[in-house]
Amino acid sequence: MARGKCCVYATGALSVLLLLVSIILLVANIFQSAVEREIQQETVLKNATETFQLWENPPPPIYLQFYFFNVTNPMEVLAGETPIVKEIGPYTYREFRKRIDVQFLVNATDVSALNLKTFVFDQEKSVGDPNVDLIRTVNVPFVIVMEMVKANIWLSTLIESILKTYKEGMFVTRSVHELLWGYEDELLAFIHVVKRDVDPVFGFFYKRNETDDGEYVFLSGIDNYLDFSKIVTWQGNKTLNWWTSDTCNMINGTDGNSFHPLISKEETLYMFLTDICRSVYMTYQNSQSIKGITAYRFILPSKILANLTVNPDNAGFCVPAGNCYGSGVMNIGVCNHGAPLFVSAPHFYQADDKYINDIEGMHPNQEKHESFLDINPLTGIIVRASKRLQINVLVKQNPDYTIPQNIRTLIFPLMYMDENTLIDDESAEKLRSIVLKTSVIANIPFMIMVLGIMFGVIFIVLTCRKQPAKEEQGTADERASLIRSS
């Protein structure tokens, strides 16, 4: 009997003890802090570590897909009618990235490297053969040269006679391969004779295969995990010099390939993109689950390419100062040898309606045309991502030339790119294992609390269990009813 009571009391005492311990651990945040400290310490660029190997040579496959806008009514466009374009694509290339010439600097706090990119055509993920398929599009070299010599009447006259000789005009038909990787243009070749810095070859990705975009110096994260892989300098510079304000010339964040761990929904993720010659940022949209991995989705907000009336900070991207365009497009000619090129989201997604309505065949769609980043908040590892950019050119009438005829002034879409990645199965399995391990450790206080509750329930059941009735005592007369019948 006494032993049973001891067991009951021991169960109750153990329940209270476990509950107290769990509450103390939760308030002190011991296990969660331990997990976070371990992750912070491991997310540092050091030789021969797994973090460094993943940073140096990312394992998930990356694909760069190109979509072209084929012009179906070129003669009508020259006469001033609305252009009609048809999207053709994708033409897909497997993209291999590797950081080379890696050197540790300044007591291992800084790391310099080159980002080497190589592209290999993937027929299975493409709609056709880039060497055979032809695209009719705006003759970008023509537009560039027209802009280049517009102030020189003598040279303008000479150029127009050359155009007539070579029968070049506002539109050109070239293969996908030529448009991407380059072809010699007769007009550029002529200009090259006079102006040696003008390359006679034109292509959207000319000289970008098996090349890098300049030396980066990154922070290793050894001093602060929040600085992991942040850019210190690019091509030897801490800031840019293309834009007209200090804010717009800032180099912020990482290069978009790596991010620090322990990301919160309230964070703003910054990255520097050489494709568009500027820094951008992404904000939290929602949570995702990819291959069983929790991820936060971050997107490029519309303010990134908004007109200065919507986002005054973008005034510095108006070059020359005050020469601003509507929301959704950005002039990048200043970092592309003065070519009248503009960047936007595909199909002018989130751009002013006028750009969409000027071209028949534009169908902006959030799911297809929005750039996003799905990132595991615990580790900072990218699980899925898609960077989508459209290249456009400004075409307009020029009274000094007869060839453009009556064409309207337009931001004309040429092609767009979708650079995307999805974590491979092997990497996903490793990441799930890491997340599970850290989750178990972080939830130890809750496990202790559950045990305390279980023992508490057992204690209550034991103490409330029905006790056996005591044996009745007394004589028969004493137990008889007080009211007796006669």
Disulfide bonds with the S-S distance in Angstrom:
Cys277-Cys335 1.95
Cys318-Cys324 1.95
